[in-house]
Amino acid sequence: MRAPAYGSTATFELWVPGAAVEPLRADLAAGSAGALAPVVGEERVVDVAAE
């Protein structure tokens, strides 16, 4: 009997400021011991009112 093979892809949309992309990437890598590799997809410029 062969050993089980596991694999899946989880995707979700996350909007962050441009300056936060690299720190987020580093946090994900550190928290997952390098198992997660975020992929930057579509970029949008959104005007959000300051509170």
Secondary structure, 3 states (H helix, E strand, C coil): CCCCCCCCCCCCCCCCCHHHHHHHHHHHHHHCCCCCCCCCCCCCCCCCCCC
